[in-house]
């Protein structure tokens, strides 16, 4: 069919020839009428009718061929669109979107496909037919699909390759977002577990402090009061007076323990005045009670959120109490400083002798993890300990 079409004149040319011949025969017939030549009239009209029939037949054949070509083009386009849809489904289900896009590009365009890095543009060979289609996510090029084949690429091929690349870019972005969501969900679950564990540990610690401190003291006070009542019943007033006096002293000491416990849970000064005054009040109390020299430099913590300050205060308080229990130390230092990456580092240093118990370090580490921070402990060979808590920028931001 192709060779025949090449040998024949174009449809418009053939139609022009037939129309011209028909006009010539019609003129011949008219001349025959004018000259009263019956033969010329008959021949002219016969030839005119013949050429008119040929002209009509040529128009019918030409139109039919045009419709067949249009149907073939539409059928080819439909088949390609079906293949493109199948390729999109395959890319969407693939684990590696970019690699699968290369495979589908080779299948769709019968070309060699290569996935380039974002911004990469290799030099084109002189006899090479190549097209490069970028894959962009939010106006940023993440990769580029390079197709090469012996036959040149038509404009429709470039448009189709662009559609494939745009879809692959969206699928790549969706895969990245899904992966980030899964990571954040796992992190949220881990932090939730840490929070529950920290709450349980805090309740257990409070229960231990109440049982070993206030409850034992109140039990002793009850025994003293029983002994005092017994002395009064036995009319031993001096002995009863001494016992009641001892019970009163222990009662006051118990009130002090409960007040300290309440202060440690949520210091009023932390709530009303802020982090720096609360830490200074805590260190001054320890310094006066145990004759310890204390250095405090915590102004950098003022940028922290209120909840972060409260959690960090508890870490400082627990680290200082552990140092006192091991020593007491001769000097303590609490410093908070900004890091270059935007994070915050808290350092608690003491010169108390002895070893820290593993359990106490685990408690401090658990408190630091609730802030998504990192705790490190450096112990000197001759005694002394430095506890560091590093908070990342997104936690330390107010």
C-alpha positions as CSV (number, residue, x, y, z in Angstrom):
1,X,0.0,0.0,0.0
2,X,2.8,2.4,0.8
3,X,4.5,1.8,-2.6
4,X,1.2,2.4,-4.5
5,X,0.5,5.5,-2.7
6,X,4.0,6.8,-3.6
7,X,3.4,6.1,-7.3
8,X,0.0,7.7,-7.4
9,X,-0.4,11.5,-7.4
10,X,-1.6,13.1,-4.2
11,X,-5.4,13.0,-3.5
12,X,-5.7,16.8,-4.0
13,X,-3.7,16.6,-7.3
14,X,-5.8,13.7,-8.6
15,X,-9.0,15.6,-7.7
16,X,-7.7,18.7,-9.6
17,X,-6.9,16.7,-12.7
18,X,-10.3,15.0,-12.8
19,X,-12.0,18.3,-12.1
20,X,-10.0,19.9,-15.0
21,X,-10.8,17.1,-17.4
22,X,-14.5,17.3,-16.4
23,X,-14.5,21.0,-17.1
24,X,-12.8,20.5,-20.5
25,X,-15.3,17.9,-21.6
26,X,-18.2,20.1,-20.4
27,X,-16.7,23.0,-22.5
28,X,-16.5,20.6,-25.5
29,X,-20.1,19.6,-25.1
30,X,-21.1,23.3,-24.9
31,X,-19.2,24.0,-28.1
32,X,-20.9,21.2,-29.8
33,X,-24.2,22.6,-28.9
34,X,-23.2,26.0,-30.1
35,X,-21.8,24.7,-33.4
36,X,-24.7,22.3,-33.7
37,X,-22.4,19.3,-33.9
38,X,-24.3,16.3,-32.5
39,X,-21.2,14.1,-32.4
40,X,-19.2,16.6,-30.4
41,X,-22.1,17.1,-28.0
42,X,-22.6,13.4,-27.5
43,X,-18.9,12.8,-27.0
44,X,-18.5,15.8,-24.7
45,X,-21.4,14.9,-22.5
46,X,-20.3,11.2,-22.3
47,X,-16.8,12.1,-21.4
48,X,-18.0,14.7,-18.9
49,X,-20.2,12.1,-17.2
50,X,-17.4,9.6,-17.2
51,X,-15.0,12.0,-15.7
52,X,-17.6,13.1,-13.1
53,X,-18.1,9.4,-12.1
54,X,-14.3,9.0,-11.8
55,X,-14.1,12.2,-9.7
56,X,-16.9,11.0,-7.4
57,X,-15.2,7.5,-7.1
58,X,-11.8,9.2,-6.3
59,X,-13.4,11.3,-3.6
60,X,-15.1,8.2,-2.0
61,X,-11.8,6.2,-2.0
62,X,-9.8,9.1,-0.7
63,X,-12.2,9.8,2.1
64,X,-12.3,6.1,3.0
65,X,-8.5,5.9,3.2
66,X,-8.4,9.1,5.3
67,X,-10.9,7.5,7.8
68,X,-8.9,4.3,7.9
69,X,-5.7,6.2,8.6
70,X,-7.5,8.2,11.4
71,X,-8.9,5.0,12.9
72,X,-5.4,3.3,12.8
73,X,-3.9,6.4,14.5
74,X,-6.6,6.4,17.2
75,X,-6.2,2.6,17.7
76,X,-2.4,3.1,18.1
77,X,-2.9,5.9,20.5
78,X,-5.4,3.9,22.5
79,X,-3.0,0.9,22.7
80,X,-0.2,3.2,23.9
81,X,-2.4,4.8,26.5
82,X,-3.4,1.3,27.8
83,X,0.3,0.4,28.0
84,X,1.0,3.7,29.8
85,X,-1.7,3.0,32.3
86,X,-0.3,-0.5,32.9
87,X,3.2,1.1,33.4
88,X,1.8,3.5,35.9
89,X,0.2,0.7,37.9
90,X,3.5,-1.2,37.8
91,X,5.5,1.8,39.0
92,X,3.0,2.5,41.8
93,X,3.4,-1.1,43.1
94,X,7.2,-1.2,42.8
95,X,9.5,-1.0,45.7
96,X,12.1,1.1,43.8
97,X,10.1,3.6,41.8
98,X,13.1,5.0,39.8
99,X,14.4,1.6,38.7
100,X,10.9,0.5,37.6
101,X,10.5,3.7,35.7
102,X,13.6,2.9,33.7
103,X,12.2,-0.6,32.8
104,X,8.8,0.9,31.8
105,X,10.5,3.5,29.6
106,X,12.5,0.8,27.8
107,X,9.3,-1.2,27.2
108,X,7.1,1.8,26.1
109,X,9.5,3.5,23.8
110,X,11.7,0.6,22.7
111,X,14.7,2.5,23.9
112,X,17.6,2.2,26.3
113,X,16.7,3.9,29.5
114,X,19.0,5.4,32.2
115,X,18.1,7.2,35.4
116,X,20.4,10.2,36.0
117,X,21.0,12.1,39.2
118,X,19.3,15.4,39.7
119,X,21.0,18.0,37.5
120,X,23.2,15.4,35.7
121,X,23.3,15.9,31.9
122,X,25.8,13.6,30.0
123,X,27.2,14.7,26.7
124,X,25.2,13.6,23.7
125,X,27.0,11.4,21.0
126,X,26.9,12.9,17.5
127,X,24.8,10.1,16.0
128,X,22.7,9.5,19.1
129,X,18.9,10.0,19.3
130,X,18.3,10.9,22.9
131,X,15.7,12.7,25.1
132,X,16.1,13.6,28.8
133,X,13.0,14.1,30.9
134,X,13.4,15.5,34.4
135,X,11.6,14.1,37.5
136,X,10.6,17.0,39.7
137,X,9.1,17.1,43.2
138,X,8.0,20.5,44.5
139,X,10.0,22.2,41.7
140,X,13.2,20.3,42.8
141,X,14.7,17.9,40.3
142,X,15.3,14.5,42.0
143,X,16.4,12.6,38.9
144,X,16.1,12.6,35.1
145,X,15.0,9.8,32.7
146,X,17.3,9.5,29.7
147,X,16.0,7.5,26.7
148,X,18.1,6.6,23.6
149,X,17.2,4.6,20.5
150,X,18.2,4.4,16.8
151,X,15.0,6.1,15.6
152,X,14.5,9.7,16.4
153,X,11.9,10.7,19.0
154,X,8.8,12.5,17.7
155,X,7.1,15.3,19.6
156,X,4.4,12.9,20.8
157,X,7.1,10.6,22.3
158,X,8.5,13.5,24.3
159,X,5.0,14.4,25.6
160,X,4.4,10.7,26.6
161,X,7.7,10.4,28.3
162,X,7.0,13.6,30.2
163,X,3.7,12.2,31.4
164,X,5.5,9.0,32.6
165,X,8.2,11.0,34.4
166,X,5.7,13.3,36.1
167,X,3.8,10.3,37.4
168,X,7.0,8.6,38.6
169,X,8.0,11.7,40.4
170,X,4.7,11.9,42.2
171,X,4.9,8.2,43.2
172,X,8.5,8.7,44.4
173,X,7.3,11.6,46.5
174,X,4.4,9.5,47.9
175,X,6.8,6.7,48.7
176,X,9.1,9.0,50.6
177,X,6.2,10.6,52.5
178,X,4.9,7.1,53.4
179,X,8.4,6.0,54.6
180,X,8.7,9.2,56.7
181,X,5.3,8.7,58.2
182,X,6.1,5.1,59.1
183,X,9.4,6.3,60.8
184,X,7.6,9.0,62.7
185,X,4.9,6.6,63.8
186,X,7.5,4.2,65.0
187,X,9.2,7.0,66.8
188,X,5.9,8.2,68.3
189,X,5.3,4.7,69.5
190,X,8.7,4.4,71.0
191,X,8.4,7.8,72.8
192,X,4.9,6.8,74.1
193,X,6.4,3.6,75.5
194,X,9.2,5.6,77.1
195,X,6.7,8.0,78.6
196,X,4.7,5.2,80.1
197,X,7.8,3.6,81.5
198,X,9.0,7.0,82.9
199,X,5.6,7.5,84.6
200,X,5.8,4.1,86.1
201,X,9.3,4.6,87.3
202,X,8.4,8.0,88.8
203,X,5.4,6.5,90.6
204,X,7.6,3.7,91.9
205,X,10.3,6.2,93.0
206,X,7.7,8.3,94.8
207,X,6.2,5.2,96.5
208,X,9.7,4.2,97.7
209,X,10.5,7.7,99.0
210,X,7.2,7.9,100.8
211,X,7.5,4.4,102.3
212,X,11.2,4.7,103.3
213,X,10.8,8.3,104.5
214,X,7.5,9.7,105.6
215,X,5.7,6.4,106.3
216,X,8.5,5.1,108.5
217,X,8.7,8.4,110.3
218,X,5.0,8.5,111.0
219,X,5.1,4.9,112.2
220,X,7.9,5.8,114.6
221,X,5.9,8.8,115.8
222,X,2.9,6.5,116.4
223,X,5.0,4.2,118.5
224,X,6.4,7.2,120.5
225,X,2.9,8.5,121.2
226,X,1.8,5.0,122.4
227,X,4.8,5.0,124.7
228,X,3.9,8.5,125.9
229,X,0.3,7.6,126.6
230,X,1.5,4.5,128.5
231,X,3.9,6.7,130.6
232,X,1.0,9.1,131.4
233,X,-1.2,6.2,132.5
234,X,1.6,5.0,134.7
235,X,2.0,8.6,136.0
236,X,5.5,8.9,134.8
237,X,5.1,12.5,133.7
238,X,8.8,13.3,133.1
239,X,9.2,10.2,130.9
240,X,6.0,11.0,129.1
241,X,7.2,14.6,128.5
242,X,10.5,13.4,127.1
243,X,8.7,10.9,124.8
244,X,6.2,13.5,123.5
245,X,9.0,16.0,122.9
246,X,10.9,13.4,120.8
247,X,7.7,12.6,118.9
248,X,7.2,16.3,118.2
249,X,10.7,16.7,116.8
250,X,10.2,13.7,114.5
251,X,6.9,15.0,113.4
252,X,8.4,18.3,112.4
253,X,11.2,16.4,110.6
254,X,8.6,14.4,108.7
255,X,6.8,17.6,107.7
256,X,10.1,18.9,106.3
257,X,10.6,15.7,104.3
258,X,7.1,15.9,102.8
259,X,7.7,19.6,102.0
260,X,11.0,18.7,100.3
261,X,9.3,16.0,98.4
262,X,6.5,18.4,97.3
263,X,9.2,21.0,96.3
264,X,11.1,18.4,94.2
265,X,7.9,17.2,92.4
266,X,7.0,20.8,91.3
267,X,8.9,23.6,92.9
268,X,6.8,26.7,93.3
269,X,9.7,28.9,92.3
270,X,10.0,26.9,89.0
271,X,6.4,27.5,88.2
272,X,6.3,31.2,89.4
273,X,9.8,32.5,88.7
274,X,11.3,30.3,86.0
275,X,14.1,27.8,85.5
276,X,17.1,29.8,86.5
277,X,15.8,30.9,90.0
278,X,14.6,27.3,90.6
279,X,18.0,25.8,89.9
280,X,19.8,28.4,92.0
281,X,17.4,27.8,94.9
282,X,18.0,24.1,94.6
283,X,21.8,24.4,94.5
284,X,21.8,27.0,97.4
285,X,19.8,24.6,99.5
286,X,22.2,21.7,98.9
287,X,25.2,24.0,99.4
288,X,24.0,25.3,102.8
289,X,22.9,21.9,104.0
290,X,26.2,20.1,103.1
291,X,28.7,22.9,103.0
292,X,29.3,22.5,99.3
293,X,30.7,25.1,96.9
294,X,28.3,25.4,93.9
295,X,28.7,27.0,90.5
296,X,25.6,27.7,88.4
297,X,25.4,28.9,84.8
298,X,22.1,27.9,83.4
299,X,20.8,31.1,81.6
300,X,20.8,29.3,78.2
301,X,17.9,27.1,79.4
302,X,15.5,30.1,79.4
303,X,14.8,29.4,75.7
304,X,13.5,26.0,76.4
305,X,9.8,25.2,76.6
306,X,8.1,25.0,80.0
307,X,7.7,21.2,79.9
308,X,11.3,20.7,78.8
309,X,12.5,22.9,81.6
310,X,10.5,20.9,84.2
311,X,11.9,17.6,82.9
312,X,15.5,19.0,82.8
313,X,15.1,20.4,86.3
314,X,14.2,16.9,87.6
315,X,17.4,15.5,85.9
316,X,19.5,18.1,87.6
317,X,17.9,17.5,90.9
318,X,18.4,13.8,90.7
319,X,22.0,14.0,89.6
320,X,22.8,16.4,92.5
321,X,21.1,14.2,95.0
322,X,23.0,11.2,93.8
323,X,26.3,13.1,94.2
324,X,25.4,14.1,97.7
325,X,24.5,10.5,98.6
326,X,27.9,9.3,97.2
327,X,29.9,12.1,99.0
328,X,29.0,14.5,99.9
329,X,31.1,16.4,97.4
330,X,33.2,19.5,98.1
331,X,32.1,21.3,94.9
332,X,29.3,21.0,92.4
333,X,28.7,22.8,89.0
334,X,25.6,23.0,86.9
335,X,26.0,24.5,83.4
336,X,23.7,24.8,80.4
337,X,25.1,26.0,77.1
338,X,23.9,26.3,73.5
339,X,25.4,24.0,70.8
340,X,26.3,25.0,67.3
341,X,23.6,22.9,65.7
342,X,20.9,24.6,67.7
343,X,20.7,22.0,70.5
344,X,21.3,22.5,74.2
345,X,23.7,20.6,76.5
346,X,23.4,20.4,80.2
347,X,26.4,19.5,82.3
348,X,26.4,18.5,86.0
349,X,29.8,18.0,87.6
350,X,30.8,16.9,91.1
351,X,34.0,15.7,92.9
352,X,32.3,13.2,95.1
353,X,34.1,9.9,95.6
354,X,32.7,6.5,95.0
355,X,31.0,4.7,92.2
356,X,27.6,5.5,90.7
357,X,25.1,2.6,90.8
358,X,24.0,1.3,87.4
359,X,20.3,1.7,88.5
360,X,20.8,5.4,89.2
361,X,22.3,5.9,85.8
362,X,19.4,4.1,84.1
363,X,17.0,6.4,85.9
364,X,18.8,9.5,84.6
365,X,19.0,8.0,81.1
366,X,15.3,7.2,81.1
367,X,14.5,10.8,82.0
368,X,16.7,12.1,79.2
369,X,15.0,9.8,76.7
370,X,11.6,11.2,77.5
371,X,13.0,14.4,76.1
372,X,14.5,12.5,73.1
373,X,17.8,13.5,74.5
374,X,21.1,11.7,75.0
375,X,22.8,11.1,78.3
376,X,26.5,10.5,78.8
377,X,28.4,9.9,82.0
378,X,32.2,10.4,82.5
379,X,33.7,9.1,85.8
380,X,37.2,10.1,86.8
381,X,39.7,7.6,88.0
382,X,40.2,9.5,91.3
383,X,36.5,10.1,91.8
384,X,34.2,12.8,90.5
385,X,31.5,12.5,87.8
386,X,30.3,14.6,84.9
387,X,26.7,14.0,83.6
388,X,25.8,15.5,80.2
389,X,22.4,15.7,78.7
390,X,22.2,16.7,75.1
391,X,18.9,17.9,73.6
392,X,18.4,18.1,69.8
393,X,17.3,21.4,68.2
394,X,13.7,20.4,67.6
395,X,13.3,19.5,71.3
396,X,15.1,22.6,72.7
397,X,13.1,25.0,70.5
398,X,10.5,27.0,72.5
